[in-house]
Amino acid sequence: MSTPQEEQKDFDILEMPSEGLAAYWLSIKKLIDVKRSRKVLEEEIRYTREPFIKHMLETAFSGLDEESVRRLARAKSETITIDYERKLAAMSIAALAVSSKENPRISFVRMASHFPFSPITEKKAFTLAHGIADGLGDPESDREVLLEVDHKLQTDRLLVKLLFHIMVSRKEGKQALEQFLPHIKTPFYLNGLTQAIDGFEHRILKANLNAQTREILLETRRKMEMAAEMCIGIKNKLAYDDIFKIAKSYMP
């Protein structure tokens, strides 16, 4: 079971607002100034599971020079953004497949095509997706685990969950998916699937998903850039007000 401290650090840069992310780094600055101990950073590194923030804590406060920290921050940002982009694309395909009643085999191939190598074979994906349906009939199964859909899931697990939704919709109708909506943790997919269930015109749904994907990725890149600059500013022992100025530069 997670401790309160662990749960507190389990945030997500994709969905975290810029203001919340800025507040996080400002709180780190305050802690370092007050406690003046390396243990503050060690605790953050230990309990923080958000990949980009953990990366910045590990690199910025290591023996690396500032240029190397920035270079690695850009590399990590690109790596994470690519992963998010592929997962959002898979979610878009799933929502659109529900809208158009697409053949699940075609949907799976289209989802897998966004990855350099398919994260899971078609045969295994369908076997596991059918396994979800079977598991729902078992009173001892954990429905939260079976039905959770989250971009933080491993890619193969995410594709299986999305495939399950497509299969149910194809067999029972898209209204049958309403019971699964409370278990969807990623707002992007929740909104897209809800619109598909509500009967949004396919063309409009596709345009909405494409536009939102662009905006989410653009904003996430900016948040990671802000996080990197604030972290480097803390490393360089800038004053609190100067760290705050960095944050304000990334906000309207």
N, C-alpha and C positions, 0 to 999 in steps of 0.2 A: 504494500500500500504506500502511495506517495505521501511524503510529509508535506505540511503546509508550505514549507520553504521551497520544496521541489515544485509544487503546483504553481506557486507564484512565479516561477521562472519559466513556466511552460507557455510562453506567448509565441506569436507567429508574425513574422515581419510582413507576410503577404496581406494579412488582414488588420494588423495593428495600425491605428491612425498615426500620422506623422507626429502629432502632438504627444501621443503616448510614448512613442519611441524617443522623442527628444527629452521627455521627462525622465525616462529611464537613464539616459546618459548623464543628465544633470544630477540625478540622485547618486550615480556612481561617483561623479566629481565631488559631491558633498561628503560622501562616505570616506573617500580617499583623503580629503583635506582634514576631516575630523579625526579619523583613526590613524592615519599615517602608517599604515601597515600593509604589507604584501598579502596578508591573510584575506583582506577585503576582496582582492582580485581572485585569489585562489578559491574562495567560496563561490564567487560568481561563475567562474569557469566550471566548478564542480557541479553546480545545480542548473545552469542555463543549458537548455536543450535546443533553443532556436539556433540553427546552423550558422547563419551569418554573424550573429552577435557573438556566439561562442568563438568563431574564427577570429573576429577582431580582438577579443579579449586575449586569445592565445598568441596572436602575432604582434599586436601593438605593444604589449608589455613584455615581450621577449627581448633577446639581444639584437633583433633585426633593426636595420636603419630605417628611417622614414620612407625613403624611396622604395625599399623592398616591401614594406608594409602596405603602401599604396598599390604597388603592382600586384601583390597577392590578394588585396581586397578586390581589385578589378577582376582578377581571375575567378575568385570565389563568387562574386556577384554574377558573372556571366554563367558560371556552372549552375548556380541555383536558379537563375532566370530561365535557362534552357529547360531544366527539369520542370519548373512551374508551367512553362509554355506548352510542353508536351502533355502534361496532365490536364491542363485546361482544354487543350484541343480534344483529348479523349472524352472529357466531360461534355464538350459541345457536341461531339459526334453522337454520344449517347442520348442527349436531350433531343437532338434532331431526329435520331432514329425512332425515338418514342413518338415524335410528332408525325413522322411519315410512315410508321409501321414497317420499317425496313427489316429485311431478313437479318437475323442476329449474326449469321456467319459473315455477311458482308460488313456489318457494323464492326465486328471484331477485327477483321482484316484492315479496315480503315483506321481503327484506333491504333493497332499495332504498327501501322505504316509510319507513324510519327516518331518511332524510335529506330535507331540504327540497327538494332537487332530486337526481335520480338521478345518482350520480357517473360513471356510464357507461351507455350505451344497452344494452338487452337484446341486440340483434343483435351489437354489438361484444363484449360480455361473453362470449357463447357462442362467437364466433369465436376469441377469445383463449383461452378454456378448452379448446377443441378443439386450439388451437395448443400448449398445454402437453402434451397427449397425444401430438401429433405430435413435439414436441421430445424427449420421452423415448425415442423410437425412433432419435434421432440420436446416435451414439456421441461426437460432439464437443460435445454440449450440456452445459451446466453444471447438473447436477441440483439442486445446492444453491440456485441462483438460481431455477430453474423451480418447485421444490417448497416453498420457504420460505414459511411462514405466520407472520406476526408482526403484532401490533397497531400496530407502528411503521411498517408499510408504508403507502404512499399508499392512500387508500380505494378507488380504482378497482382497483388491483392486488390488494388484499385480497379484494374481492368476486369477482374472477375466480378466485383461488385456492380460495376457499370453494365457488364454483360448480363448479369442477373436481372437488372431492371429492364433491359431491352427484351429479354426473353419473356418476362412476366407480362409486359405490355403487349407483346405480339400475341401471346396466348390468351390472356384474360382481359385485355383492353387497358388503355392508359389510366383509367380511373382506379384500377387496382393498385396503382403505385402510390396513391394518397396515404396509405397506411405506413409507407416507408419514409415519408418526408421528415418526420421528427428525428430520424436517425442520420440525416445528412448534415454534416458539420461545415461544409464549404458553401458559403452564401451564393457564390457564382453558380454552382450546380443546382443548388436548391431553387434559386430564382428561375434558372433555365428549365428545369424539370417541371416546376409549378406552371410556368407559362405553356409548356407543351401539354400538360394535363388539362389546362384551362382552354385549350384549343386555339392558341395564338396561330395566326397564319404562318406557315412554314418559312416563307420568305422573310417575314418580319422577325421571327424568332432567330433565324440565322444572322440577320443583320445586327440584332441586339447582342447576340453572343460574341460576334466578331468585334464589335465596337467595345464591348466591356472587356474583352480579353486584352485588346490594345491598351486600354486605359489602366487596367490592373497591372500589367507588366511595366508600363511607363512609370507609374507611381511607385511600384516596388523597387525599380532601379534607382529612383531618386531617393527613396528612403534608405537604401543601402549606401548610397553615396553620402547622404547626410550622416548616417551612423559612422561611416569610416572617418569622415572629417572631424566629427565630434570626439571620437575615440582617440584619434591622433592628437587632437588639441589637448585632451586630458593627459596623454602620454607626455606631451611637451610642457605640461604644467602651466597652461594658460589659466588666466583668472576665470572664475565662474561666469562673470558677465561676458567675457569673450567667447566662452563655450556657448552661451545663450545666443550670442550674435550669429554664430555659425548656424545654429538651429533655425533662427528667424530667416536666414538667407534662403532656406528651402521651403518656406511657407508663404502663402498669399498675404 
